[in-house]
Amino acid sequence: MSNTELPIKNNKLTVKAITYSWYYNPLALKEIEIPVVPNTIVKPTELLVKVHATSINPVDCIFKGFSYGFINPKNKIIGGDFSGVVVKAGPETNFKVGDKIYGDVLTFTGRGSSSEYILFEPSKAIICEKIPEGIKFEEAASLPIVSGTAYQCLKSYGGDLTGKNVLVLGAGTSVGTYSVQLAKKYFGAKNVVATCSSKSAEKTKKNGADIVVDYTKNSKINELLEFVKVNGKFDIVVDTVRDESVFDYFNALLKPVSENGILTQVKGSYTIDYSNLKLSQFLPSLKKLTNSINFKLGRSPYFVTDILLESNKGYGDAINKLWTEGKLNISMDSIKNAYTDYQEAYDRVASGKASGKVVMKFVQ
Ligand SMILES: NC(=O)c1ccc[n+]([C@@H]2O[C@H](COP(=O)([O-])OP(=O)(O)OC[C@H]3O[C@@H](n4cnc5c(N)ncnc54)[C@H](OP(=O)(O)O)[C@@H]3O)[C@@H](O)[C@H]2O)c1
């Protein structure tokens, strides 16, 4: 794309973006200006990407839910996940014009992804990968944060997961969906036990779970104990929903740290409802704090760690491998028009009722 084809005036790119300001205001589609470098448009380390699709994640609800308009920039752009096409590539990046890419550019600066174009440094993005051949833009935009977090949870296991027992708490969430798939089909776990509601049970089995346990039923812990009796304790628990009922049964369910046992808890809220946020939703529980202190004092052998998504070596290859082997189930709740249905997309995610990612398409 030549510079004259881009909407640039006075070294500023004018684009439409989905923005937020005060926590109580709805999202708004606004024109924003992105300063660019004269002539080259991008710095040597930057990419300019024409965005095709973005997706909304609970973390976007956190950013908006705790935003106060006097913190600059006043109009922040919602979202981190994106897919699109590189239109300008700095020579120091590993990309070229025309590359189809996906990733996540979430930052505290308010320069999110839900904009017609994004300008960013790929080396500083949490995720920036080429889209595997055959994955559509809307599918690619639904992947980064949730599958990246799932990969990071499983990578936290201090060894080879082949032949191990994995428990995924909250397998109906998007992070849970990819935790089940990656554990079973990429990391080679022997048994994947997954908790979800009956609504998500079929999807979870298709994703590779050997046993599905309904978390809404009182029998949940007994079913997990039954599994352990026959198959041995879990090597890793991936907790996507802060379901801390298992803390009371660590002895019976989880291997101690001396045998590499670990519980990875995805940092987030106690309730998956992000529509009316309160700080208290994010505080650690007494149960967790007690275990953490006891662990440090050598009184508890059960290791619990918080997971906050960061850049992870090997993530892109894992997704590529699963996709090319025909084993990746991409989980999307709905695809919305970014220009008209952005509030609906946001509300659907905030409600905690979405089954898979909610994607917004900029290029129809
Ligand atoms: N720390 C990080 O870097 C990071 C990154 C990504 C996500 N997260 C956090 O991880 C959590 C999941 O995010 P997500 O995007 O994967 O969520 P999501 O896709 O929006 O999850 C929606 C699903 O959650 C399930 N669910 C609702 N209430 C539940 C409960 N009480 N117990 C178990 N499952 C329940 C429902 O499936 P069922 O049919 O099974 O009920 C629903 O379909 C959020 O808290 C998010 O903030 C953190």
The ligand as an SDF file (V2000), in Angstrom:
LIG
                    3D

 48 52  0  0  0  0  0  0  0  0999 V2000
   -4.2220  -13.6030   33.8850 N   0  0  0  0  0  0  0  0  0  0  0  0
   -4.3110  -13.6150   32.5640 C   0  0  0  0  0  0  0  0  0  0  0  0
   -3.3310  -13.3500   31.8560 O   0  0  0  0  0  0  0  0  0  0  0  0
   -5.6310  -13.9860   31.9380 C   0  0  0  0  0  0  0  0  0  0  0  0
   -5.7150  -14.2190   30.5620 C   0  0  0  0  0  0  0  0  0  0  0  0
   -6.9240  -14.6470   30.0310 C   0  0  0  0  0  0  0  0  0  0  0  0
   -8.0300  -14.7980   30.8810 C   0  0  0  0  0  0  0  0  0  0  0  0
   -7.9250  -14.5340   32.2000 N   0  0  0  0  0  0  0  0  0  0  0  0
   -9.0690  -14.7440   33.1140 C   0  0  0  0  0  0  0  0  0  0  0  0
   -9.4980  -16.0850   32.9570 O   0  0  0  0  0  0  0  0  0  0  0  0
  -10.9010  -16.1720   33.1470 C   0  0  0  0  0  0  0  0  0  0  0  0
  -11.5280  -16.8560   31.9380 C   0  0  0  0  0  0  0  0  0  0  0  0
  -11.4400  -16.0070   30.7960 O   0  0  0  0  0  0  0  0  0  0  0  0
  -12.0670  -16.4670   29.4100 P   0  0  0  0  0  0  0  0  0  0  0  0
  -11.9120  -15.3730   28.4290 O   0  0  0  0  0  0  0  0  0  0  0  0
  -11.5390  -17.7920   29.0630 O   0  0  0  0  0  0  0  0  0  0  0  0
  -13.6110  -16.5930   29.8580 O   0  0  0  0  0  0  0  0  0  0  0  0
  -14.9070  -16.7880   28.9560 P   0  0  0  0  0  0  0  0  0  0  0  0
  -14.5730  -17.5150   27.6950 O   0  0  0  0  0  0  0  0  0  0  0  0
  -15.6310  -15.5020   28.8430 O   0  0  0  0  0  0  0  0  0  0  0  0
  -15.7370  -17.7670   29.9290 O   0  0  0  0  0  0  0  0  0  0  0  0
  -17.1190  -17.9280   29.7710 C   0  0  0  0  0  0  0  0  0  0  0  0
  -17.4600  -19.3260   30.2590 C   0  0  0  0  0  0  0  0  0  0  0  0
  -17.1550  -19.4390   31.6480 O   0  0  0  0  0  0  0  0  0  0  0  0
  -17.8420  -20.5700   32.1560 C   0  0  0  0  0  0  0  0  0  0  0  0
  -18.2130  -20.2770   33.5430 N   0  0  0  0  0  0  0  0  0  0  0  0
  -19.0170  -19.2790   33.9810 C   0  0  0  0  0  0  0  0  0  0  0  0
  -19.1180  -19.3310   35.3320 N   0  0  0  0  0  0  0  0  0  0  0  0
  -18.3610  -20.3800   35.7380 C   0  0  0  0  0  0  0  0  0  0  0  0
  -18.0680  -20.9460   37.0140 C   0  0  0  0  0  0  0  0  0  0  0  0
  -18.5720  -20.4670   38.1430 N   0  0  0  0  0  0  0  0  0  0  0  0
  -17.2450  -22.0190   37.0600 N   0  0  0  0  0  0  0  0  0  0  0  0
  -16.7190  -22.5440   35.9270 C   0  0  0  0  0  0  0  0  0  0  0  0
  -16.9600  -22.0490   34.6930 N   0  0  0  0  0  0  0  0  0  0  0  0
  -17.7750  -20.9750   34.6050 C   0  0  0  0  0  0  0  0  0  0  0  0
  -19.0810  -20.7480   31.2780 C   0  0  0  0  0  0  0  0  0  0  0  0
  -18.9970  -22.0790   30.7290 O   0  0  0  0  0  0  0  0  0  0  0  0
  -19.7760  -23.3050   31.4400 P   0  0  0  0  0  0  0  0  0  0  0  0
  -20.7210  -23.7780   30.4030 O   0  0  0  0  0  0  0  0  0  0  0  0
  -18.7620  -24.3200   31.7740 O   0  0  0  0  0  0  0  0  0  0  0  0
  -20.4650  -22.7350   32.6620 O   0  0  0  0  0  0  0  0  0  0  0  0
  -18.9310  -19.6670   30.1900 C   0  0  0  0  0  0  0  0  0  0  0  0
  -19.2870  -20.1300   28.9140 O   0  0  0  0  0  0  0  0  0  0  0  0
  -11.3830  -14.7250   33.3700 C   0  0  0  0  0  0  0  0  0  0  0  0
  -11.4880  -14.4840   34.7420 O   0  0  0  0  0  0  0  0  0  0  0  0
  -10.2660  -13.8830   32.7850 C   0  0  0  0  0  0  0  0  0  0  0  0
  -10.1560  -12.6030   33.3590 O   0  0  0  0  0  0  0  0  0  0  0  0
   -6.7550  -14.1210   32.7420 C   0  0  0  0  0  0  0  0  0  0  0  0
  1  2  1  0
  2  3  2  0
  2  4  1  0
  4  5  1  0
  4 48  2  0
  5  6  2  0
  6  7  1  0
  7  8  2  0
  8  9  1  0
  8 48  1  0
  9 10  1  0
  9 46  1  0
 10 11  1  0
 11 12  1  0
 11 44  1  0
 12 13  1  0
 13 14  1  0
 14 15  2  0
 14 16  1  0
 14 17  1  0
 17 18  1  0
 18 19  2  0
 18 20  1  0
 18 21  1  0
 21 22  1  0
 22 23  1  0
 23 24  1  0
 23 42  1  0
 24 25  1  0
 25 26  1  0
 25 36  1  0
 26 27  1  0
 26 35  1  0
 27 28  2  0
 28 29  1  0
 29 30  1  0
 29 35  2  0
 30 31  1  0
 30 32  2  0
 32 33  1  0
 33 34  2  0
 34 35  1  0
 36 37  1  0
 36 42  1  0
 37 38  1  0
 38 39  2  0
 38 40  1  0
 38 41  1  0
 42 43  1  0
 44 45  1  0
 44 46  1  0
 46 47  1  0
M  CHG  2   8   1  16  -1
M  END
$$$$
